[in-house]
């Protein structure tokens, strides 16, 4: 409701400015007063208009207040200070609408989209994108939680969303594990298949991956095994490629099982193997040359390379001196591993390549780098490539939702993927240069609108507090113990596996649940502990802004006090207990309470100084859609966590200040119950958008 009223306010103000001053203002800023006593909205528009109208800001503010007229849902406008306009809503009307849930009741998703001016078209969110060579780790959890929450936010706002998880199953990381099995462990294909069928095969690969890195360090000639393995994997139709497929598929299934524990699902798993074998790059390369996006270098350090010209410079003419008119992406990783010109994909992942290096799309040996393949993939996303994957069902979730995977042929009947209106790529900040290069390529191909609808949803890394690292069994030096965080490294085998972290959180939460609720069955206590643990983890990963480095800590995440998931969950449980003790069903009460409290009653209990503290709680509860839209516009889910914490805090104050069930005045008791019901409903809604459920008890 808060967002709806803000739009109504802006529309009326824009019409007034057009009518009175003949001005068209595209963006009218609406702020929130620092204190509830000043109103619900603050308008600094008079300061912006002062230069244009050549009047004092306060004089303009007075003219607006006098002339804007009555606006439904608003009580009054007041000039403050040198020209601010404070706006007060009709508390009773807003509370009545919020109590009746008019923002959602009786509306379909499409209706909500239309009412909220949601743009048309499907949105594609790509997240997780874990190399299928070992177990997922704590950094992958941040990516998945950010991505899954953003998907939930978009769907909350009425958008149609496809969730994709890009699988690099032909890269150096998978090849290294194959090398480990074949050259260090000396395993046959049959033996590897047997291991892959066992539980937590991804853990075995985790340890082997670290051993392979050490093996390379011991003797650089061992890198020849990597080069040969990569070449065989990318060529396909051989024993080595078959082994790589066994490993990557088994690890990928484990990743999906891990993310399922977080209630995170995917719709489609596009694999790099199909981007290679279905010749996506060949199609993209042709388009890039025809549009003169790429130029062939005849001299200098990039001699023999196809490069993207820099933005703002004149196009270099294409030449026919290129010895290979159609370089194949299928040799990229193997050539790099063998020491040819270019940069290792591992360095790209670590953010070490320069902007100049990224402008080289095809190397002098005819190999195509990471960015080239990514350009082709994103052209497919926007429906600009003229090619498509084959599809087959790969994984079914308990709710019967199917996750599809790419293949060279596949099933005839499948959902339509790709050809979307908007893209959000959840990829860490170290990939910014590569992401910007893909956007630039789209723009130079003439697809400026697509480039504008391509968002790199970047975020920073996850580390461990020294205390957390010690609890996980790592030996720390005195220097390590003094650091603010300990950085993890998959190649060194130092880090926190995602499942280990989840298991540890559930065990820790379970100890608390066992003490508090010994009367419950073991299964009930386990379920509650799991909900608390998952809620704690998701909230912890979301409460920090994307550009903050997170130092994870068990104790901080699981605390029942302060800015934590359990604290927000506890607020809902407390609200539910009020209704349980009173013999009411909270959901039924919330559905029916619009008829229990009249607009006059709301006006009675929400006016005056005594009503300000409860009104602050109602106002916060009205902002769910407003906060969701803010999160989407800024790609910053941390605002939602802050909103959940504020609601939980305000409700805690309300809970302790007002003994609802013992209230003697029947009208006031209904009003207080309605307040609890509405806040409980909105908190559940907010937590659900964060992927957090609420247990029956805490």
N, C-alpha and C positions, 0 to 999 in steps of 0.2 A: 504493500500500500504506500509506503514511503516513496518508493520510486515512481509510482503512478502519480502521486500528488506533485512530485517534483516536475515531472513532464507537463502536467497541467499548468503549473505555475509558470514554467518557461514559455509554453505556448501563449498564454495570456499576456505575458510581459513582451514577447516578441511582437504580438499583434498591436499592443499599445505603442511600442516604439515605431512601428511602421505607420500607424495612424497619426501619431502626434508629431514625430520628428522626421518622418519619411526615411527611416533608417532600417537597414537589413543587417541584423547581427547574427552571424552564423553560430557562434559559440557563446552562450550566456552562462557565465560561471555562477554556480550555486554552492555556497559554503554552509557549514554547520556551526552555529554559535558555540562558543566555548562553555556556556552554561545553559541548562535547560530553562532557566528563568527568562532568558532573552528570546526564546522562541525555538522553532524547529529548523528554520532556514535563514541564511543571511545572504544578501545580494550586494556585491561590490560594484554593480553595473554603473553607478553614477560616476565613479572614479574613471572608468574607461571612457565614458561619454563626455567628460569635462572638456577635453581638448577639442573634440569634434563640435560640440555645441557652444563652446566658449562661455561656459557658465561654471559657477562653483559647484562642486560635487553635492554639497548639502542641498542647494537650490534644486538641482536635478532630482535628487532623491525625494524631496518634498513634492515636486510635480508628479512624479511617478506614483507616490502614495495617494495623492489626491485624485489622480485620473485613471488609475488602472481598473478601478471598479471592483465589484464583488466577484469573488471566484469561489465556486462550490468547493466545500471542504476546508476553506480558510476562514479564520476569524478576524484577523486584523494585520495591517502593515504599520510599522513604526520606523521612523528615522532615528538613527543612532550615530553619535559621534559626528565626524566630519562628512558623512554621506553614506554610511552603511544603511541598508534597509533590513530590519529584522522582520521575519514573517512568522506569524503564529497560525497553526492549523486549528481546526475544530477538534479538540481532543475527543469529544464524545462520538463524533462522526467517524473519525479514524479508528477508534477502539471498536465501534460497532461493526465496521467493515472487516477489521482484523479478526474479531471474534467469530464472525460468520465465514471467515476464510474466503472472502470474495475474490482474492487474487487467484485462487485455484479452484474453488468449488464449482463444479458443473462445467469446467472448461477442458477441452481436449488440449493435447500438446500443440496442435496446429493453431488452435484459438489463441493460446498463450503467445505463440510466436508472432502471430499477426498483431496482437495487442501490444506487444513489446517492440514492434518494428524490427523483428529479427530478419536478417537478410536471407534470401532463398539459397538453396543448394546444400549439398552434403559437405560436411567438414571431415577431413582426414587427420587423425592424430596418430603420429608414429612415436612410440616410446619403447623403452627397455632395450631392444636391439643388442642383446647380449651375445658375444661370440660363443658359439656352441662347442666350446672346447673344455669347459670345466664348470664347476658349481658357480652359481650366482653369488655375488658378495654384497656387502652392505651398501656400496656405491650404487649398484644396480637397483637396490631397493628404493633409494631416493628417486632415481629416474622413474621407476615404475609407479611409485606412489604419487609423484607429481603428475605424471601422464594420466594415470587412472582418475585422479581427482579432477583434472581439467576436463576429461571426458564427461565425468558426472556433472560438472558445472555447465558444460555446453548442453547436455541433455536436460538439465534442470531448466535451462533457458529456452527449451523447445527446439534445439537444433538436432538434425539427423547426423549421427557421427559414425564413421568407420574407424576401428582401432586396428592399427597395423604394427607389427613387430618385425623389423627387417633382420634377416638372418644371413650373416656373412659366413657361409659354410664352405667357401673355397679359399679363405684367407690364410695368412701365415700362422695364425693361432691354432687353427684346426690342424694344419700341416705339422706343427710342432708336436702335437699329441700323437699323430700318426707315426712320426719319427720315433717318439718315445716307445711306443708299443713294438715297432718293427726293429729298431736298431739298439735299443737299450734293454727292453724286456724280452725281445726275440719271440714275440707272440705270433701265432698264425691267425688267419682270418677267423677260423672256427673258434679259437680261444678268445679272441676279442669279442666275437658275437656272444659268447657265453658270459663274459664279464659285463657286457653292455646290458644283458637281460637281468642282472642282479641289482638289488636296491642300491641307491646312491652311487651309481657308476660315476656321476659327476665329481664325487669326492676323490675317487681314484684318479681321475683325470687331473684334478687340481694338483695333487702331489706330483704326478708324472710331468706335468707342464713345468713346474719349478725345477725338476731334475733335468729336463731337457735344456733349459736355459743355462744351468750349470755345466752341462755337457758341452754346449757350444763354447762357453768361456774356457773350458779346459783345453780345447783344441779347435782353433778356428776352421780347420779343414772339415770339421764335422758339419759346417754350414752347407757343404755340398749336398748332404743328405736332405736338408730342408729344400734346396733348390730343385732337386730331382723329384721330391715328393710333391711339391707345389705344382710342378709341370704336369705330373701324372694326374693329380686331382683335377686340374683345370681342363686337361684334354678329355677326361672321362672315359668310360667304357674299358676300364682296366681294373686289376685287383686292388691297387692302391686307392683308386677313386672309390671303389666299393667299400673298402675299409673306412675311408673318411666319411662316407655316407652313414655307415653303421654308427660311428662315433657321434657325428653331429646330430643325427636323429634321436639317438638315445639321450644325449645331453639336453637337447631341445625339449624333449618330453619332461625331463626333470625340471627344467626351468619353468615350464607351464604349471607343473604340480606345485612348485614353490610359490609362484605368483597366485595360484588359486587359493593358497592359504591366506592371502591378503585380500581375497575376493576380487582379484584382478583378472579380467578376461580379455581375449583378443578375438578379432574377426578374421584376420588374414595374416599369413606369414609369408611374405615375399622373400625368396632366397636368391642369393647372388648367382648360384649355379644356373638358374633359369635366365637371369639377365645376360649371362654369358652365352648359354646354349641356344637361346631364342633370338640372339643377335640384336638385342636392344641397342647396344653401343653402335653397331653398324648403321642402324637407322638414324640414331642421333648424330653420328659423325657426318653423315650425308647432309643433314639439315644444317649443321653448324658450318660446314664448308659453303653450302649454297648461300647462306645468309652472311658470309664473310665474317663470321664470329671468330673463326680460327684463321691464323696465318702461319705459313710454313717458313721457318727461319733458315736462311742460307749462310749465316755467319755468326760469329760471337759464341758465347758460352752455351747458348741454346741451339746451336747449329744442328739441323736435322730434326728439330722438334716442331710439333704443331702447338702453337701457343695462343692464348686469348689475349687480344690487345687490351691495354688498360683503359678504363673508362676515361673519356675526355680526350683521347688521342685519336689521330686519324687512322683508319683501317690500313693495315699492310696488305698489299695485293697477294692473293693466293697464287702459288706457282705450281707447275706440274713436275718440279724436280723431286718431289717426294717419291722415294723408292717404293713406297707401299701406299696405294690409294685408299686402302681400307684396313687400318691396323686393328688387330684383334685384342679385345680386352682379356681374352683367355690366357694371355701370357704375362700379364702385368706383374702379379705377385712373384712368380717364379723367377723372372728376369731380375727383379729387384733383389731377391734373396741371393741370387748368384753374383751380385755385386755390380750390376750394370748401372748406367746413368739413371739418376732419379732418387727418390726418397722412399724409405721403407714405410709401409702402412702403419707399422707400430709407432713410428715417429709421428705420423699424422695423428694417431690416437692420443699421443702424449702432447700434442700441440707444439711441436718443435720446428715445423717447417715454416719458411718465410713466405711472405705474400708473393714474392717473385717466383719462388719454386712452385707455388700453387697455380701460377698462370701457365705453367707447362702442362698441357692436357695429354699430349701424346709424346712420349720420349723418342729419342733418335733411333732407338732399336725397334721402334714400332709398337711398344707396349703402352697400354693406356692406364693412367693412374686412377687413384681412388676417386678424385673429383670428376673425371670423365664418366665413370660408371654411375656416379651419383647424379650427374646431369641427365643421363638417359633415364634413370629411375624416376626422377622428378618430372620429366616430360611425360612419362607414362601416368604419373599421379594426376596430372592436369588434363589427361586425354589428348596430348599433343604429339605422341610418338607414332601412332598408326600401327601399333603392335599390342598384343596382350599376352598374359600368362595363360597356361593351362592351370586348372584348379582341381584339387581333390580334398575331401574331408580328412582332417588329421587328428583332431582332438575334440571330444565331446565333454562339456561341463555337466555337473549334476543337474542343472536346470534345463538340460537338453539343448543348450546353445552349442552350435558347431563352430569350431575354428578351422578355417581352410588353409591349405598350404599350396605354394606354387609348384607346378610340374611342367614337363614339356608337352603333355597332351591333356590328361585329366578327364574329369566327368563333364558330361554334356550340360547338365542342369546345375547351375551354381549362381550365387548372388553376383551382382554387378559391383566390381571393385574398380577403383580408379575413377578418372573423369570427374574430379571433385571441384568444388567451388573455392575451398580454402584448405590450407595445409598448416599444421603446427608440428614441428619436429622437436621432440624433447631430447636434446643432445647437450652434453656438458659444454661449458664455456670454452674449453680448449679447442673445440671444433668450429669456432666462430669464423675463422678465415675461410675454411672449406665451405661452410654454409653460405657465406657472402659471395663466394665465387659462383656457386650454383645459381643464386639469385641473379647475379650479374649476367650469367649466360642466358637465362630466360629473358631478361630484359633486352639483351642485344639480339636475340632471336625474333624480337618484335612482340613478345608476350609480356608487355609491361603490366597489364592487369593481373596476370598470374603472379608475376614477381611481387606485386604489391600485396597479394593475398598469401604469401609464403612467409611464415613466421618461425624464426629460430627461437624456440623456448629453451633458453640456456640456463644453466645452473652451475653452482660450484661443487667441489668434491665433499665427500664425507670421510672424516678421520675418526680416531678414537681418543678419548681422554686416556691419560696414562693409567688411571684407576680401572677403566674398562678393559684396556689391553692386559693389565695384570690379572683381572678376574677371568679373562679368557685363556690364561695360561702362558702368555708370552713373557720371556725373560727380558726385563728392561734394565738398561744401564742407569746410573745416577743422572746422567745427562738427559736421557729419555724421560725420566720421572719428573724433571723440571720443566719439560716442554708443555705448552698449552694443549697440544694434540700430537698424536702419532699417526703419520701417514701410512697407508696400506700399499702393498705392491703385490699384484697377482703373480708376476714373473718370479718374485722372490719367495712366493708362498706365504707372505705375511699379510694377513687380513682376516676378516670375519665372514665366513660363509653365511649366506642369507638364512638357510635352514637352522644353522647352529644358533644364530641370533634369535630367531623366532622360538626355538626350543628353550633357550635360556630365559627369555622373557616370560614364556608360559609357565615354566617351572617356578620362577620368582613370584609371579602373580598368584600361582597356585598355592604357595606357602601362606600367603596372606588370606586367600579365600578359605583355606582349610581351617585357619584359626578363627575366622569370623563366622563361618557357617558349617560347623561340624555336623549339623543335623541333616544337611543335604547329602544326596547320594554321591558316590565318586564321579559318576558320569556328569551329574549336574555341576559339581565343582569344577571339573575339567572344562566343561563348556564355558562357564563363567570366566575362568582363568584365561581361556583362549581369547574371548571377546575383549577382556581388559588388556591383554598383552598386545593384540593387534591394534586396538584403539590407541594404546600408548605409543606404539611404534609409528603408526600413520600420523598421529598428531605431532609427535616430535619432529618428524621429517617435514611437516608442513608449516610449523609455526615460525621457522626461520625463513627470511626472504631468500629468494633463489640465489642471489649473489653472495650469500653468507656461506663460509666454510663451516660445516657442522662437525662438532666434536661430540660423538655419540657417547652417552653414559647411561648405564642401566638404572642407577638410582634416580637420576634426574627424570628419566622418561616415565618410570613407574610410580612416581610420587602421586599420592591422592590429593595433594595440596598444590596450589599455584597453577601456573600456566601449563597444564598437562591434559592428556586425553582422559585419564581416570577422573580428574576433577570435573570435567564437563559431563562425563557419563554419570558421575555421582549426583550431579544436579538433577538429571532426569529421573534417576532412581528415587531421590528424595521427593520429587513432585509426584511420582507414581505412588509412593507410600502414603501421601496425604489422601489420595482417593481410595486406596486399599483400606486404610483405617476407617474412612468414612463410609465404606460400603458402596462406592461408585466405581463404574468402569471409566477410566480417564478418557479413552478414545470416544466412547459414546457421549460422555458429558461434553467433550470439546465439540462434537458434531452438533449437539442440541442446544448449546448454551446461548446462542444468539437470541432465543426466545425466553431465556431465563433472566437476562439483564437488559433493560431497555436503554435507549439513548439517554433518557432523562436520568437513569441511575448512573450511567457512566459519567454524565456531566456532574452529578452530585459528588461522586467519589474521586474524580480526577481534577477538580478545580481547587484553587486556593493553594496556599503554601504547603499544607499537609498532604496534598495530592501529588506534589512534584516528584517525590521519591518513587511512588508507584508508577507515575506517568513515565518516568525515565525508563523503567522496565518495559512498559508497553511500547514506548517509542523504539527501543532497541529491538524488540520482537518484531516490529513492523518493517525492519530493514533487511530482511533476508534476501529478497530479490534485488534490492539495491546493492548489497554487498556482492552478490553473485555476479551482477553485471560489472561491478568494479574489478572483480577478480579476472573476468574474461577480458575486459578492455586492457588491463595491464599485464596479463598472463602472470598473475601473482596470487596464488592460493593462500598465501600467508594472511591476507586480509580476512579470509573466512575463519581461520584459526583464532585470530584476534577477536572476531565477532562472537565465536562460540565462547571464548573465555569471558568476554564482557557480559554476555547473557548469563553465564553460569555464576559469575560474581554478583551481578545484580539480583539474581534469584536467591542466592545464598543470603544476602542481606534481607531480602523480603521474607524468606523462610524463617529467619530468626526473629524478625521484628513483629510479625503478625501471626498469632496462634489461630489459624484459620478455623479448624474444626470446633474450637471452644468459643468462637465469636458468637455473642448473644444476639446481635442484630441479624435477623434472617436475610435482609436485603444486602447488607454488607458482606455476610458470609458467602452469599452467591457470587458477589462481585470478586471477592478474594479467591474463591474456587475457580472462577472464570479466568482470573489472572494466571493462576497456577497452570490451568489447562492449556491456555494459549502459549505460555512460555515453554511448557513441556513439549507441545507440538512443534514449535519453531526450533527448539534445541534438537529434537530428533531429526527434523528436516535438515538442519545445518550439518549435524554429524553424519547423516546419510550422504550428503554431498561430499563429505570428506572420506567416505568409505568406512565409517566407524559405526558399529552397532552398539546397542545398549543392553547390558545384561539385566536380568530381573532383580538381582541384588548385587551389592558391592561389599 
